[in-house]
């Protein structure tokens, strides 16, 4: 990897910003900007003591109002891991994952605090679900940064929510606790590829939101096709194949088909009120 933050950002964004000189050699910023998901691992599992330490680092991350509504489940039992891998193995690479953790949102603990203090829980509405979900998302991102800083490769697996009930039963998750994402972990067998991101003019706004979606998405499609080709085309049996398969085509195809249509019912069954 280059030693200059500006070069790393240039590999990520077609309109990379000017980088102040005092930031150029910052190893943390370079690491975050240059990270790539890992989907090829050596067979050696990550030691439990390493996973415990990384969990502690991840859970040291910011939390809304210090509510700390997130938990990490380290999957060590071979049978549990095999079943979990079976549940989430929509992609072939997942079968070879040596280690896995599951990041969970937890609003249960907040209700326990109210019972302990003899106070009503007056905010039993959508925000309770949202707060716990965001807390878990912050911990997930922090776990990724921590794992990669420790020399591991990792990749979040959102397909655990395709089987949220089964995963909850497998991991013994009680009411008001649910899986947000699994995280595949291991020692990388090869270096990952940096994925270009949307142009910053489409995603960074100053003072007021602004957009030119037609321009920005078309230019991003063209740019990404030059540097990061798709090896396979999603749902080709339904939509056919295209000689000019693009990011926008892939993402539109992905969400043109029903997915997790029962997730809301699962969350309500877990005890959340989503009004």
Buried (B, 14 or more C-beta within 10 A) or exposed (E): EEEBBBBBBBBBBBBBEEBEEEEBEEEEBBBBBBBBBBBBBEEEBBEEEBBEEBBEBBBEBEBBEEBBBBBBBBBEEEEBBEBBBEBBBEEEEBEBBBBBBBBBBBBBBBBEEEEEEEEEEEEBEEEBBBBBBBBBBBBBBBBBBBBBBBEBBBBBBBBBBBBBBBBBEBBEBEEBBBBBBBBBBBBBEEEBEBBBBBBBBBEEEEEEEEEEEEEBBEBBBEBBBEEEEBEEBBEEEEEEEEEEBBBEBBEEBEEEEEEEEEBEEBBEBBBBEEE
